[in-house]
């Protein structure tokens, strides 16, 4: 089975106009879309599109209308000129816990039938109920298994305390025994925010789900509470407030493939 759990930490560090850092323990799902029927049969504590202690609902992702996710992501890939030929699609996300979920970032890893990573979709949400995706194909010059570096202009409002004139720099590897995802957000003055998620792979089983529940209870509620608590601290320290613009007209921003030697920003 390719689906798994990752136990680890999320870290955010704001770099300007003052430094503010927080770390919290989380666990994430690593879900192969084609394995959802099997997971539904074999696990008692996890359900697909049904309430359970832990669950995954199609309506939380993609078109958000409850339709199947594979046809949706394959349509987005075709818009980017990519065809994965039925290859694996895997998501890194938080599960619903007792029916509640908030995913600031869901990462879709889209593969060719031979297992080679073809494209990544970064699905970003804000606390206003809006969502937007950045779809970036993997350039053929990127060696298989290499650390992936991608970048895009910010086109979707996330935090009231970071303006829209910004750029994301993604650095990640395909999850294996270890999980690593890093995002550097740059503004015209320089680097503004570093966010990372790290973790260790564990088997997706009822026993591990129970361990996750006991060791990291109500993780998705804690994520939402943490976002608002940190925002309050920023507001009290006088961080500049930026008004929320209308969301992008398109649900997904499609970008061209980027070379393996994409330069990193100085941190």
N, C-alpha and C positions, 0 to 999 in steps of 0.2 A: 504494500500500500504506500502510495506517495504522500497522502495527507498526513499531517502531523500537528503537534503543538510546539510552540516556542515559549520557553520561560525566560524572562529577562527584564530589561529596564528600558524606559524611555527617558531621555535627557533633553532639556531645552536650555540654551544659554543665550541670553540677550546680550549684545556687545555694545550697543550705543542707544541713547546718550549716557547710559549707565549700565553696569553689569548686573544681571539678575539670572540666577540659575536654579533649576529644580530637577529632581530625579524622582521617578516613581516606578515601582515594580509592576509589571504587567505580564500577561500571557496572551499569545495570539494564535489564531488558527492559520494553518497552511493547508488550503483546501484545493484538491484537484476536482474540477467541476464534474468530470466523468465518474468520480467515485462517490458522489452524493447519494445515489440509490443504495450502494453497498453500506455506507455509513449509517443511513437511515435504518437498514435491516439489522446491523450488527451492534449498534450502540443503544443503550437504554437511556443515557443521560443527554443525548444529542439528537435533534430532529431537523429535518429539512422542510421548511414552510409549515411547520407546526410548533406550537408552544411546547417548551420543555425547560429543564434547568439551563441547558445550552441549546441554542438553535441558530440556524442560518436561513434567512429569508431572501429569496430572489428580489423582492421589492426594495430591499435596502441598497441595491447596487444597480448598475447599468441604467436601463430606462426607468427604473423605479415604479413600474406598473405591474410587477408580479410575473412578467413573461420570462421565459427561459433565458439564461444569461449567455450561453454559447452563441446562439444566433445573433444576439446584440453585439457581442465583442467581435465576431467575425465580420459583421457589417461595418464596424468602425475600422477594422484592419483593411477591408477592401477600399474604404475611403482613403486610406493611407497608401494604397497600392500594394498591399501585402496579402498573401494567401498562405495560411498555415496548414492547409490541407487536412484539417481534422486533428492537428497535433494537440498536445496537452495544453490546457489553460489552467493556471493555478493562481489562487488569490491569497494574499497575506492581509489579514483583517482581524478585528475583534469580533467575537461572537455576540449574539444576543444572550444576555444573562437574565433569566426570569422575564423574558420578553422585552428587555431594554437594551439598546445599543447606541453608541455614538462612535463613528469611525472618522477621526480627523483626516486620516490618510489610509486608503486601501490601495495596495500595489498589485496589479495584474501582470503576471509573467506568462507570455504567450510563446509557445514553442512550435517548431517544425516537427513533423512526424518522427524524425530521427533524434529528437530531444534537444536540438540546438535552440537556444533562446533567440527568438525572432524580434519581439517588440515588448515594450513595457508601457502600461497605462497607469499613470499616477492619478487616482481618483480622490480629489480633495473636497472636503466639506467644511462649511462654517457653522456657527451656532445659530444661524438664522434660517436653517432648514434648506440651504442652497448647496448645490454640488456642481463641480466641474472637473473634467478630465484633461490631462495632457498626454497624448499618445506619441511616443518616440520610438521608431524602429531602431533596431541594433544594426549598426553599419557592419558590412561583411569583413572589414579590416579588424574588427574586434575579435581576438582569439577566443576560442571556446573556453569557458571557465574563467575568463579574465575579470578583473574588477571593472565595472561599468561606470563610465562618467558621462552624464548627459546634462544639458542645460536648456532653459527656456525662459522667456519673459513672463512675468507674472501677469495673468489676465483675469484673475478672479479674487474678489475681496475675501479675506480670511480674518485677519485681526484688525480691530479698530486702531491699534497702536503701531501699525506698519502701513505705509502708503502704498499706492498702486505702482509707483515708479520703482520697480524692483525686478530682480532676476533670481531664479532658482538654479542652484547647481546641485545635481544629484550624484551621489557616489554610493554604489551598492554592489553586492555580489549576490548571485543566485543562492537562496537559502539551501544549506546542506546540513552538516552537523552543527554549524554556527550560523547565526543570523546577523547581518550587518546592513543597515540602511542609514545614510547620512544625507542631510539636506542643509546647504548653506544658502541663506537668503541675503542678497546684496541689494543695497540702495545706492543712490548716486554718491553718498558720502563714504561708502565702503561696506564691508560685511556688517550685517545687523543681527542675524540670528543663526545659530547652529542648532539643529535638532538631530538626534540619533536614536535609533532603536537597535538594541543588541539582544541576543538570546541564544539559548541552547536547545537543540531539538530533542523532543520527547515523543514517544509513541502516542498516537491518538487512540485512547482506550477509555473505558468507563473509570478505571482506576486513576488514570492521570487527570481526567476531568474532575473527579472528586477531589483530588489533591489540589488542582487549580482553584476549585471553589473554596476550599478550606484555607489555602495559603494566600490567595489573592481574591478575597470575596468582593462581589459587586464591582468587578474591575472596570466595566464600561461606565457605571455611574461615577466611579472615582475619577475617571478621565474627564468627564464633563464638569464635575465639581472642581477639579484641579485647574481647568482652563479658566473658570470664572474667578477662582481665588487668586490666581496669578494676574488676571486682568485687573482685579481690584487693587492689588499691590502696585501695578504699573500706574494706574490712575492716581493713587495716593502719592506716588513719587513724581507726578507731573508729566508723564509721558504724553506726547502730542496725540490728539484724537483725530482720526480721519473718517470722514463721512462715507457711508456705504453707497457705492454706485450701483446701477442696474447690473445684473449678472450678464455674462456673455450670451449672445443670441444662440450660439451653437453649444451643444452639450459637451462636446469634446474639441479641443484644439489639437489639430494634427500637425506634427512637425516632421521635417526630413530626417533621415538617418544622420548620425553624427560620428566623426572619425574616432579611431581608437586613441589618438594622441590629443584629445581635447584637453586644453590646458586647465589647470586648477587655479582658483583664486587664492590670493594670499589671505590667511586667516589672522 
